[in-house]
Amino acid sequence: MISTKGRYAIRVMIDLANHDEGNYIPLKDIAERQDISKKYLEIIVKEMVTGGLIKGASGKGGGYRLMRKPEEYTIGEILDLMETTMSSVACLAEKGFECPRMDKCETLPMWKEFDKMVHDFFYQRTLRDIL
């Protein structure tokens, strides 16, 4: 399941793209337009800045902006940054997870195929596609 963090991160990226006039966009403006708590967005945008998705500036005229063009961002990279895992089952999600049935699991190929479909779906869509 995609968390609110992942969904809100996509909404922030869409908002930044839609309101890009070459200036930084204040977080309070994004929060108001998206009807999301500014406090919660502060947590999200901090991760997005650290992850290299957006650029932030403080002080007068500060805020946030995209670092690249919308067509250069995939939805998959946004979700991968914000989500703990995109895997459907623990044995594929957690590094070091040792399932005693892994070598004889009849369902593992199905979960791998499903995860690949999800991955490909989100990595084939760009921010521009949503706009």
QUIHUZI-V603861 format. One record per pair of residues at least 4 apart in sequence whose C-alpha atoms are under 7 Angstrom apart, sorted by sequence separation. I is the first residue (numbers start at 0). J is the second residue. D is the distance in Angstrom with one decimal. If there is no record, write none. Layout:
i=<I,I>
j=<J,J>
d=<D,D>
This chain:
i=<1,2,3,4,5,6,7,8,9,10,11,12,13,14,15,25,26,27,28,29,30,31,36,37,38,39,40,41,42,43,44,45,46,47,48,57,67,73,74,75,76,77,78,88,89,100,106,107,108,109,110,111,112,113,114,115,116,117,118,119,120,124,125,126,1,30,47,48,56,57,86,30,47,48,56,86,90,30,48,55,56,55,84,90,54,55,27,53,54,26,53,54,53,54,52,53,52,14,11,87,87,86,50,8,25,26,23,24,25,23,24,25,4,23,24,23,24,23,75,75,74,75,73,74,15,73,15,73,74,73,74,73,74,16,72,73,71,72,70,69,70,69,70,69,9,5,5,4,5,2,13,13>
j=<5,6,7,8,9,10,11,12,13,14,15,16,17,18,19,29,30,31,32,33,34,35,40,41,42,43,44,45,46,47,48,49,50,51,52,61,71,77,78,79,80,81,82,92,93,104,110,111,112,113,114,115,116,117,118,119,120,121,122,123,124,128,129,130,6,35,52,53,61,62,91,36,53,54,62,92,96,37,55,62,63,63,92,98,63,64,37,63,64,37,64,65,65,66,65,66,66,29,29,110,114,114,80,43,61,62,60,61,62,61,62,63,43,62,63,63,64,64,118,121,121,122,121,122,64,122,65,123,124,124,125,125,126,69,125,126,125,126,125,125,126,126,127,127,77,78,81,81,82,82,126,130>
d=<6.1,6.4,5.7,6.0,6.5,6.4,6.1,6.3,6.2,6.1,6.1,6.1,6.0,6.1,5.8,6.8,6.0,6.1,6.2,5.9,5.6,6.8,6.3,6.1,7.0,6.6,6.0,6.1,6.6,6.4,6.0,6.2,5.9,6.2,5.9,4.6,6.2,6.7,6.3,5.9,6.2,6.4,5.7,6.2,5.8,5.4,6.5,6.2,6.1,6.1,6.1,6.2,6.3,6.4,6.1,6.0,6.0,6.4,6.1,5.9,6.8,6.1,6.9,6.5,6.9,5.0,5.3,5.0,4.6,6.3,6.1,6.0,5.9,5.6,5.3,5.0,5.8,5.3,6.6,5.6,6.5,4.5,6.0,6.4,5.6,6.7,6.2,6.7,5.4,6.9,5.7,6.2,4.6,6.0,6.8,5.2,6.4,6.7,7.0,6.8,6.4,5.9,6.8,6.6,6.3,5.9,6.6,6.9,4.1,5.5,4.6,6.4,6.6,4.7,5.1,4.9,6.3,5.3,6.8,4.4,5.3,4.5,6.9,6.0,6.0,5.4,6.5,6.9,5.8,5.6,5.6,4.1,6.2,6.5,5.4,6.0,6.9,5.7,5.5,7.0,5.8,5.0,4.8,4.9,6.9,5.4,5.2,6.3,6.0,7.0,6.9,6.9>
